[in-house]
Amino acid sequence: MTLPVTAFVAAVCALLLLATAIDTVRQRLRLSAAFGDHGDAKLISASRSHGNLAEYAPITIILLGLLESARANHMGLLVIGAIFLIGRVAHIVGLYTPSPPGKAPLGRQVGVVATFGTLLALGGWTLWMLATVNL
Protein backbone atom coordinates (compact mmCIF):
# COMPACT_ATOMS: atom_id res chain seq x y z
CA MET A 1 0.00 0.00 0.00
CA THR A 2 1.49 3.34 -0.99
CA LEU A 3 -0.23 5.54 1.62
CA PRO A 4 -0.36 3.44 4.80
CA VAL A 5 -0.76 6.33 7.27
CA THR A 6 -3.57 7.86 5.25
CA ALA A 7 -5.22 4.47 4.81
CA PHE A 8 -5.06 3.73 8.53
CA VAL A 9 -6.49 7.08 9.59
CA ALA A 10 -9.22 6.85 6.93
CA ALA A 11 -10.16 3.30 7.97
CA VAL A 12 -10.42 4.23 11.66
CA CYS A 13 -12.44 7.34 10.76
CA ALA A 14 -14.78 5.17 8.66
CA LEU A 15 -15.39 2.87 11.63
CA LEU A 16 -15.95 5.83 13.96
CA LEU A 17 -18.36 7.38 11.45
CA LEU A 18 -20.26 4.11 11.23
CA ALA A 19 -20.47 3.77 15.02
CA THR A 20 -21.67 7.35 15.48
CA ALA A 21 -24.16 7.03 12.60
CA ILE A 22 -25.61 3.87 14.10
CA ASP A 23 -26.04 5.58 17.46
CA THR A 24 -27.68 8.59 15.80
CA VAL A 25 -30.17 6.29 14.06
CA ARG A 26 -30.76 4.41 17.31
CA GLN A 27 -31.54 7.68 19.11
CA ARG A 28 -33.85 8.78 16.29
CA LEU A 29 -35.73 5.49 16.45
CA ARG A 30 -36.05 5.81 20.23
CA LEU A 31 -37.75 9.20 19.78
CA SER A 32 -39.49 8.47 16.45
CA ALA A 33 -37.69 11.59 15.20
CA ALA A 34 -37.12 11.69 11.46
CA PHE A 35 -35.71 15.25 11.52
CA GLY A 36 -34.27 17.60 14.08
CA ASP A 37 -33.13 16.73 17.58
CA HIS A 38 -36.42 17.24 19.49
CA GLY A 39 -34.37 18.89 22.22
CA ASP A 40 -33.22 15.45 23.37
CA ALA A 41 -29.71 15.50 24.88
CA LYS A 42 -28.87 11.96 23.78
CA LEU A 43 -29.89 12.61 20.17
CA ILE A 44 -28.02 15.91 20.15
CA SER A 45 -24.87 14.19 21.44
CA ALA A 46 -25.16 11.36 18.93
CA SER A 47 -25.85 13.66 16.01
CA ARG A 48 -23.07 16.13 16.86
CA SER A 49 -20.49 13.41 17.47
CA HIS A 50 -21.23 12.06 14.00
CA GLY A 51 -21.48 15.45 12.30
CA ASN A 52 -18.35 16.84 13.89
CA LEU A 53 -16.27 13.85 12.80
CA ALA A 54 -17.75 14.11 9.30
CA GLU A 55 -16.71 17.78 9.19
CA TYR A 56 -13.07 17.32 10.17
CA ALA A 57 -12.09 13.85 8.92
CA PRO A 58 -12.15 14.55 5.15
CA ILE A 59 -9.73 17.51 5.14
CA THR A 60 -7.43 15.72 7.57
CA ILE A 61 -7.35 12.61 5.39
CA ILE A 62 -6.78 14.67 2.24
CA LEU A 63 -3.87 16.59 3.79
CA LEU A 64 -2.33 13.38 5.14
CA GLY A 65 -2.60 11.82 1.69
CA LEU A 66 -1.06 14.82 -0.05
CA LEU A 67 1.84 14.92 2.40
CA GLU A 68 2.36 11.18 2.27
CA SER A 69 2.32 11.30 -1.55
CA ALA A 70 4.98 14.01 -1.39
CA ARG A 71 7.11 11.68 0.75
CA ALA A 72 6.84 13.75 3.91
CA ASN A 73 8.33 12.25 7.07
CA HIS A 74 6.47 9.01 7.72
CA MET A 75 6.88 9.07 11.50
CA GLY A 76 5.71 12.70 11.70
CA LEU A 77 2.59 11.86 9.71
CA LEU A 78 1.96 8.82 11.89
CA VAL A 79 2.19 10.91 15.07
CA ILE A 80 -0.12 13.61 13.70
CA GLY A 81 -2.59 10.98 12.47
CA ALA A 82 -2.57 9.32 15.90
CA ILE A 83 -3.15 12.65 17.65
CA PHE A 84 -6.09 13.32 15.34
CA LEU A 85 -7.66 9.92 16.04
CA ILE A 86 -7.13 10.18 19.79
CA GLY A 87 -8.65 13.65 19.70
CA ARG A 88 -11.66 12.47 17.73
CA VAL A 89 -12.32 9.60 20.14
CA ALA A 90 -11.90 11.98 23.11
CA HIS A 91 -14.33 14.41 21.48
CA ILE A 92 -16.93 11.68 20.96
CA VAL A 93 -16.57 10.56 24.58
CA GLY A 94 -16.77 14.19 25.69
CA LEU A 95 -20.01 14.75 23.81
CA TYR A 96 -21.58 11.87 25.72
CA THR A 97 -20.25 13.05 29.09
CA PRO A 98 -22.70 15.08 31.18
CA SER A 99 -21.36 18.48 32.19
CA PRO A 100 -22.58 21.59 33.96
CA PRO A 101 -23.95 24.34 31.71
CA GLY A 102 -21.22 26.42 30.10
CA LYS A 103 -18.42 23.93 30.87
CA ALA A 104 -17.28 21.53 28.18
CA PRO A 105 -16.18 18.10 29.43
CA LEU A 106 -12.45 17.36 29.37
CA GLY A 107 -12.82 14.89 26.48
CA ARG A 108 -14.39 17.54 24.34
CA GLN A 109 -11.68 20.05 25.20
CA VAL A 110 -8.95 17.51 24.37
CA GLY A 111 -10.72 16.66 21.13
CA VAL A 112 -10.97 20.27 20.01
CA VAL A 113 -7.33 21.06 20.83
CA ALA A 114 -6.09 17.86 19.13
CA THR A 115 -8.20 18.48 16.02
CA PHE A 116 -7.26 22.14 15.67
CA GLY A 117 -3.59 21.33 16.34
CA THR A 118 -3.70 18.61 13.72
CA LEU A 119 -5.22 20.92 11.13
CA LEU A 120 -2.68 23.63 11.92
CA ALA A 121 0.22 21.18 11.66
CA LEU A 122 -0.98 19.53 8.45
CA GLY A 123 -1.98 22.80 6.77
CA GLY A 124 1.28 24.47 7.73
CA TRP A 125 3.36 21.47 6.70
CA THR A 126 1.60 21.28 3.33
CA LEU A 127 2.19 24.99 2.66
CA TRP A 128 5.83 24.68 3.78
CA MET A 129 6.38 21.74 1.40
CA LEU A 130 4.76 23.67 -1.42
CA ALA A 131 6.99 26.66 -0.79
CA THR A 132 10.25 24.79 -0.32
CA VAL A 133 10.06 21.53 -2.21
CA ASN A 134 7.72 22.05 -5.15
CA LEU A 135 8.83 25.41 -6.51
N, C-alpha and C positions, 0 to 999 in steps of 0.2 A: 504494500500500500504506500503510495507516495506522500500522503498527508496524514500520518498517523495521529498527530496531536489534534488536528482539526476533526478527524473522524471520531476520535474518542470523545471530545467535547460535544460534538453534534449528536452522537449516539446517546450520551447521558442526558443531554437536553431533551431529546426525543422521548426518552423514558419518563423524565420529569413532566414534560408536557402531557403525556398520556395519563400519568397518575393524577395530575391536577385537573385535567379535562374530565376524567371519570368521576372525581369527587364533585366537580361542578354539576355534572349531570345528576349525580346522586342527590345533591342538595336541591336541585330543581324538581326532581321527582318527589322528594319529601314534601315540598311546598306546593306541588302542582303549579309551578311557576314557569311558563314558557319564555317570558321576557322579564327583564328587570331583576331587581334583587329583593323586592317586597320588604325592604328594611330588615331583612333577616341577617344577623351577624355571621352565621355559618355560611350562608350563600355568598355574602359579600367577601368573606375570607377566601372561599374556594375560587370564586370568580376572579378576584384580584391576584391571587397567587398564580393562576393560569395566565391571565392577561399580562401581568408584569413580566413573567418569563418569556412569553411570546413577543413582548416588545424589545427585550434586550438580547435574547439569544441570537437572532439572525445577524445583527451587525457584528457581534462578537465572533461568531463563526466565520463570517466573511473576512474580517480582518485577520483572524488566525490563519485562514486559508491563503490569503494574499501574502502574508509574511512567511508562512511555511513554504509557499511556492517560490518565494524570493530567496530561499535558503537562509532565513534568519536563524539565530541561535536556537537550536532545538530545546535545550534545557530551559532557556528563558521562556519560550512559548509554553512549555509544559507547566512551568510554575505559574504563569499568568492564567493558563487554562484551568489549573487546579484551584487557584484563588477564585476565579469566576464561579466554578461549580460549587465550591464550598459556600460562597456568598449567596448563590441562588438557593441552595438548600436551607441555609440559615434564614433567608428572607421568607421562604415558604413556612418554615417552622414559626418564625416570628409573626406571620399573619394569622396563624392559628392560636397564638398565645394571647390569653386575655391580658389586658393592660388598663391602667387607669386612664381616663380621658386626657388627651393632650400629651401622653407619654408613650412613645413607640417602644415595643419590647426590644430587648437586646438583640435578638435574632434578626429583627428587621433592620436595626441600625447597622449591624455587621454586614448584612446583605447589601444595603445601600452603599456603604463605604467600599466594600469589595467590588461591587458592580461598577461604580463610578471610577474607582482606581484602575480597574481593568480596562475600561473604555479609554481613560486618559493614557494609560501605558500603551495600549495597542494603537490608538490613533496617533499619538506622538511618535511611536516607533515607525509606523508606516510612513508618516510624513518625513521623518529623518532619513529613512531608507530611500525614499523618492528623491530627496534633496542631495544625498551623498553618493548613492550607488547607481541610480538610474539616470543621471544627467548625461 
